[in-house]
């Protein structure tokens, strides 16, 4: 499928899809015509794009996703991907604690006013 169709089906912009491709998170192949510069994207890419969208919303960086992509692309060692996800979970737990402390402080301040 071409990028426009992929964008429509995935809900992502063409620029986002191109960004993922430039950063090695997805791949395409040259179109069948000799005179065009169109790229073809496989249908199964939709599942991966759904994962990338969720992962980015969860705060994973492009570098994190590259580490995970190595596992998806065929590496038998899943530990690098697990390490990235564990680290992100730890980061989120730390941020959650910080937010809780800040909210508690603001509630106390509000009560004093």
C-alpha positions in Angstrom: 0.0 0.0 0.0 1.1 3.5 -0.6 1.8 6.1 2.1 -1.5 7.9 1.8 -3.5 4.7 2.3 -1.2 3.7 5.2 -1.7 7.2 6.8 -5.5 6.9 6.4 -5.6 3.4 7.9 -3.2 4.1 10.7 -4.5 7.6 11.6 -0.9 8.9 11.4 0.3 11.7 9.2 2.5 11.0 6.2 5.2 13.0 8.0 5.0 10.8 11.0 5.3 7.7 8.8 8.3 9.2 7.0 9.9 10.1 10.4 9.6 6.5 11.5 11.1 5.3 8.3 14.0 7.8 8.4 14.7 6.6 11.9 14.8 3.0 11.0 11.6 2.0 12.8 9.7 0.9 9.6 10.7 0.0 6.1 9.2 0.2 2.7 10.0 -1.1 -0.7 10.2 0.6 -4.1 6.9 0.7 -6.0 6.4 -1.6 -9.1 6.5 1.2 -11.7 9.8 2.0 -13.3 9.0 5.7 -13.7 7.6 6.5 -10.3 9.2 7.1 -6.9 6.4 5.7 -4.9 7.1 3.4 -1.9 5.0 0.4 -0.9 4.3 -0.4 2.7 3.2 -3.9 3.8 -0.2 -4.3 5.4 1.2 -5.8 8.6 2.9 -2.5 9.2 -0.4 -1.3 10.7 0.1 -3.4 13.8 3.6 -2.1 14.3 2.5 1.5 13.8 -0.2 1.0 16.4 2.5 -0.2 18.8 4.7 2.7 18.0 1.9 5.2 18.6 1.2 3.7 22.0 4.8 3.4 22.9 5.5 7.1 22.0 2.4 8.1 24.1 3.9 6.1 27.0 7.0 8.2 26.7 9.4 5.9 24.9 12.0 7.7 22.8 12.9 6.8 19.2 16.2 5.4 20.6 14.2 3.2 23.0 12.0 2.0 20.1 15.1 1.2 18.0 16.2 -1.2 20.7 12.8 -2.8 20.8 12.7 -3.0 17.0 15.8 -5.1 17.0 13.9 -7.8 18.8 10.8 -7.5 16.6 13.0 -7.8 13.4 14.2 -11.2 14.4 16.7 -11.1 17.2 16.4 -14.0 19.6 17.6 -12.0 22.6 14.6 -10.1 24.0 16.5 -8.8 27.0 17.4 -5.4 25.4 13.7 -4.7 24.7 12.8 -5.8 28.3 15.5 -3.6 29.7 14.2 -0.6 27.8 10.6 -1.2 29.0 11.7 -1.9 32.6 13.7 1.4 32.6 10.7 3.3 31.3 8.5 1.8 34.0 11.0 2.8 36.7 11.1 6.4 35.2 7.3 6.6 35.2 7.1 5.3 38.8 9.6 8.0 39.8 7.6 10.7 38.0 4.4 9.5 39.6 6.0 9.8 43.1 7.1 13.3 42.2 3.7 14.3 41.0 2.1 12.9 44.1 4.4 14.8 46.4 3.8 18.0 44.4 0.0 17.5 44.6 0.2 16.9 48.3 2.3 20.0 48.8 -0.2 22.1 46.8 -3.2 20.7 48.8 -1.4 21.7 52.1 -0.7 25.1 50.7 -4.3 25.6 49.6 -5.5 24.6 53.1 -3.2 27.2 54.6 -4.5 30.0 52.4 
